[in-house]
């Protein structure tokens, strides 16, 4: 099974990337064939598709051999997450590969906690704006979400975060949430995301059709909000 993994949701969080891997049948670990980081020098840089093309060149493999595309679907940067999903859909359409989608919160867990003997609960907070953040809670021992991701304020985090938990956050957490974490004595860990962490999520990834592949947005995109302010409704409203 030739798998392409795309983790491109947070360009400003270390260290987004793409990889190609052979996933054998049974319980054997995947064989990583090639990896590429996604380091852009400007907001208008297009590094994703050239990096994917470079992967195939490095591995000496034709894109038509691709069996599946594994993609991190957010939440994350609006444009970055959308481009990741569109790229995954286009590649799947062109090659006949299937698509597996993974919530980025799960990728963060797998990237940060590579030692699976670590126990306890982890709260992931990302996609912050104003006083809210997209928050999910995960049980490391069971490998399952205790609370699915949603956009919440400090009061909800106050209920969710317990002494002994860890908090993984992507850098722009609202001050009220940081104060709650500090008052609980919770360890705060900067979020990282890698294509290797995404690959580790493959077995729990959801297989989706190209038509059903959608980014996770924790709130209405600013472009849509601005459109409503100007015109009263947005394209797609019922």
VENDADA-V679520 format. One record per helix or strand of 2 or more residues. SS is the DSSP state (hx for helix, st for strand). FROM is the first residue (numbers start at 1). LEN is the number of residues. If there is no record, write none. Layout:
BEGIN
ss=(SS:SS)
from=(FROM:FROM)
len=(LEN:LEN)
END
This chain:
BEGIN
ss=(st:st:st:hx:hx:st:hx:st:hx:st:st:st:hx:st:hx:st:hx:hx:st:hx)
from=(2:17:31:48:63:68:78:98:104:121:132:144:154:166:175:187:195:202:206:222)
len=(6:6:7:12:3:5:18:5:9:9:8:9:7:4:10:4:5:3:3:10)
END
